[in-house]
């Protein structure tokens, strides 16, 4: 029998002086290979949705974070 558990770890990917700086980098697809799958229109829709859902103002600082899941297991 194996017991397992997990926990989350948040890593700061990058801090931006403003949401507009974050949006500019997002739209450039820099360092985000998965965004190359989106058309320019889809990418703009995504950036708009992030702004709306997050509530960020264009001049508000943004801290981008990645969530990692760490799994622990112990065999008995």
VEXPANU-243028 format. One record per residue: residue in one letter; x, y, z of N, C-alpha, C in turn. Coordinates in steps of 0.001 Angstrom, whole numbers, padded with zeros to 6 digits, always signed. Atoms other than C-alpha are relative to their C-alpha. Layout:
<nodes>
AXYZXYZXYZ
...
</nodes>
This chain:
<nodes>
X+000847-001179+000000+000000+000000+000000+000894+001244+000000
X-000745-001252+000079+001209+003510-000791-000859+001146+000510
X+000667-001219-000466+000267+006681+001048+000562+001166-000775
X-000499-001176+000717+000488+009943-000802-000739+001250+000458
X+000605-001301-000279-000212+013610-000287+000663+001001-000942
X-000582-001024+000866+000513+016830-002109-000139+001364+000662
X+000113-001385-000445+001035+020511-001496+000346+000904-001171
X-000289-000975+001049+001295+023645-003611+001131+000904+000427
X-001075-000961-000208+004283+025909-003936-000169+001096-001053
X+000126-001122+000923+003947+029375-005478+001371+000611-000234
X-001277-000584+000384+006969+030693-007358-000273+001293-000773
X+000147-001255+000733+007201+034328-008467+000793-000119-001294
X-000639+000080+001312+007920+034218-012180+000642+001332-000365
X-000511-001331+000320+008304+037959-012666-000929+001045+000603
X+000790-001132-000478+007151+041277-011237+000025+001096-001065
X+000151-001050+001003+005891+044070-013482-000419+001289+000692
X+000332-001296-000594+005623+047774-012700-001474+000336-000194
X+001410-000287+000269+002141+047849-014235-000618-001136-000798
X+000690+001011+000792-000493+045637-015791+000270+000218-001486
X-000268-000247+001421+000172+047346-019125+001347-000593-000421
X-001287+000651+000286+003822+046107-018941-000184-001514-000136
X+000281+001441+000049+002567+042586-018205-000727-000348-001297
X+000791+000241+001211+000038+042782-021053+000887+000066-001246
X-000909-000151+001141+002727+043978-023483+000867-001246-000167
X-000833+001204+000085+004966+041008-022640-000837-001224-000370
X+000895+001099+000336+002031+038596-022798-000296-000001-001500
X+000321-000100+001422+001102+039859-026269+001204-000277-000898
X-001205+000300+000778+004722+039426-027405+000318-001496+000002
X-000166+001456-000135+004483+035723-026414+001380-000383+000544
X-001355+000231-000495+007954+036052-024832-000002-001010+001156
X-000153+000990-001051+008861+032978-022793-001229-000849+000262
X+001248+000747-000196+005428+031408-023240-000339-000746-001285
X+000146+000711+001266+005591+028844-026012-001438-000431-000280
X+001377+000440+000218+002003+027711-025478-000834+001090-000665
X+000763-001099+000588+000774+031158-026550+000173+000088-001515
X-000187+000010+001445+002131+030556-030052-001100-000790-000700
X+001119+000756+000555-000847+028238-030548-001217+000895-000249
X+001144-000908+000127-003232+031211-030301+000197+000974-001159
X-000066-001070+001002-004064+033622-033101+000178+001325+000731
X-000143-001318-000624-003403+037304-032472-001312+000448+000648
X+001309-000387-000552-007140+037886-031942-000294-000776+001287
X+000222+000816-001209-007352+035002-029431+000892+000474+001133
X-000923-000481-001024-004311+036326-027591-000477+001319+000595
X+000552-001255-000509-005849+039803-027306-001234-000273+000873
X+001156+000384-000818-009074+038190-026027+000453-000534+001357
X-000534+000540-001253-007028+036297-023418+000503+001122+000905
X-000527-001128-000791-005231+039477-022281-001139+000838+000573
X+001166-000743-000489-008584+041266-022013-000706-000755+001124
X+000661+000820-001024-010084+038371-020020+000802-000005+001301
X-000844-000044-001207-007113+038351-017616-000204+001326+000722
X+000200-001326-000606-007537+042092-017037-001354+000068+000694
X+001352-000042-000557-011284+041715-016451-000128-000898+001232
X+000149+000967-001094-011087+038604-014257+000860+000325+001216
X-000910-000296-001110-008134+039800-012164-000350+001301+000693
X+000328-001300-000568-009446+043314-011642+001160+000981-000004
X-001155-000903+000055-006026+044832-012357-000334+001260-000781
X+000040-001255+000738-005914+048474-013380+001270+000049-000849
X-001148-000029+000922-003524+049315-016252+001289+000501+000654
X-001210-000533-000646-001125+051192-013926+000340-000725+001301
X-000212+000733-001247-001274+048663-011076+001111-001046-000166
X-001069+001006+000081+001813+046491-010330-000580-001422-000038
X+000426+001394+000141+001522+042789-011202+001154-000909+000397
X-000983+001030-000338+003337+039817-009704-000505-001306-000611
X+000387+001231+000683+003132+036819-012024+000578-001185+000771
X-000425+001157-000776+003290+033489-010215-000349-001297-000723
X+000266+001347+000480+003531+029843-011244-000302-000869+001212
X+000325+000923-001095+001907+027184-009083+000552-001366-000346
X-000568+001336+000131+003803+023934-008624-000717-000913+000982
X+000566+001002-000895+002253+020821-007163+001096-000998+000327
X-001018+000942-000461+004593+018684-005090-000722-001195+000605
X+000620+001237-000487+003595+015086-004487+000981-000749+000888
X-000767+000814-000928+004826+012972-001598-000633-001395+000029
X+000521+001354-000088+004494+009196-001506+000907-000824+000898
X-000750+000873-000887+005536+006572+000949-000541-001416-000168
X+000396+001399+000153+005462+002856+000219+000087-000684+001348
X-000024+000756-001266+004630+000554+003057+000302-001448-000250
</nodes>
